[in-house]
């Protein structure tokens, strides 16, 4: 039975983040997650989501992961144009996961929240999202 990435998100996200910090290549993590019963698409999505954290992957790795995802999933034409919205959505998911982990007493991820939030503000501003919405979404005490 395949495990949905959303169902195991906190555990898988923590595992992916820890391994990226140890220097594992994104492709290696995708392979390992597939062996652990995630579909290739779910594994790529999860690694890309965690890879959105600026401290974990360089720009080249993120771009390479995006292209690989687009090729493997046969993304619709224009996916590059839609990518800024995807980045905002993923950053919100990452912040939500880190907030849940922090609430559960796992505060090791709190240190990344400010960097992710800062990047989210820049990405959201570039999309001309209303400032009040962004402020509300980022209302957390770090």
C-alpha positions in Angstrom: 0.0 0.0 0.0 1.4 3.4 -1.0 1.8 6.0 1.7 0.5 9.5 0.7 3.0 12.2 1.4 0.4 14.3 3.1 -0.5 11.5 5.6 3.1 11.0 6.8 4.2 14.6 6.2 5.8 15.6 9.6 7.9 12.4 9.8 8.9 12.4 6.1 9.6 16.1 6.1 11.8 15.8 9.2 13.7 12.8 7.6 14.2 14.7 4.3 15.4 17.9 6.0 17.8 16.0 8.2 19.3 14.1 5.3 19.6 17.2 3.1 21.5 18.9 6.0 23.8 15.9 6.1 24.6 16.4 2.4 22.4 13.8 0.7 21.6 14.5 -2.9 17.9 15.1 -3.6 17.9 12.3 -6.2 19.1 9.9 -3.5 16.3 10.9 -1.2 13.7 10.4 -3.9 15.0 6.9 -4.5 14.9 6.1 -0.8 11.4 7.4 -0.4 10.2 5.4 -3.3 11.7 2.3 -1.7 9.8 3.3 1.5 6.5 3.0 -0.5 5.9 6.6 -1.6 5.2 7.0 -5.3 7.9 8.7 -7.3 5.7 11.8 -7.8 5.0 12.0 -4.1 8.7 11.6 -3.2 9.8 14.3 -5.7 7.1 16.6 -4.5 8.2 16.1 -0.8 11.9 16.6 -1.5 11.1 19.7 -3.6 9.0 21.1 -0.9 11.7 20.7 1.8 14.3 21.8 -0.8 12.5 25.2 -0.9 14.2 26.1 2.4 17.1 28.3 1.4 19.6 26.7 3.8 19.2 23.2 2.4 19.6 23.4 -1.3 21.4 25.7 -3.6 19.7 27.4 -6.5 21.1 25.0 -9.0 19.8 22.0 -7.1 16.4 23.5 -6.8 16.2 24.3 -10.5 17.4 20.8 -11.3 14.8 19.3 -9.1 12.1 21.4 -10.6 13.1 20.4 -14.2 13.2 16.7 -13.2 9.8 17.0 -11.6 8.3 18.7 -14.7 9.8 16.0 -17.0 8.7 13.0 -14.9 5.2 14.3 -14.2 4.7 15.6 -17.7 3.8 19.0 -16.3 1.5 21.1 -18.4 2.9 23.8 -20.6 3.5 27.0 -18.7 4.5 25.3 -15.5 7.5 27.7 -15.2 5.1 30.7 -15.2 3.0 29.1 -12.4 6.1 28.1 -10.3 6.1 31.4 -8.2 2.6 30.5 -6.9 3.8 26.9 -6.2 6.8 28.3 -4.2 4.4 30.4 -2.0 2.1 27.4 -1.4 5.0 25.2 -0.5 6.6 27.7 1.8 3.2 28.0 3.6 3.1 24.2 4.0 6.7 24.1 5.3 5.9 26.9 7.9 2.8 25.0 8.9 4.7 21.8 9.4 7.4 23.5 11.4 4.8 25.2 13.6 3.1 21.8 14.3 6.5 20.3 15.1 7.3 23.2 17.4 3.9 22.9 19.1 4.7 19.2 19.7 8.0 20.1 21.4 10.3 19.5 18.4 11.8 23.0 18.3 14.9 22.1 16.2 13.1 23.3 13.1 12.1 26.7 14.5 15.5 28.2 13.5 14.5 27.9 9.8 11.1 29.6 10.1 12.5 33.1 9.8 14.4 32.4 6.6 11.4 30.6 5.1 9.1 33.4 6.1 11.4 36.0 4.7 11.6 34.2 1.4 7.8 33.8 1.5 7.2 37.5 2.0 9.4 38.3 -1.0 7.7 35.7 -3.2 4.2 36.8 -2.1 5.1 40.4 -2.7 6.3 39.5 -6.2 2.8 38.0 -6.8 1.1 41.1 -5.5 -0.7 39.3 -2.8 -2.4 41.6 -0.3 0.0 42.6 2.5 -2.6 42.0 5.2 -3.1 38.4 4.0 0.7 37.8 4.1 1.0 39.4 7.5 -1.9 37.2 8.9 -0.3 34.0 7.5 3.1 34.9 9.0 1.8 35.9 12.4 3.9 33.7 14.6 6.3 34.4 17.5 9.8 33.2 16.7 
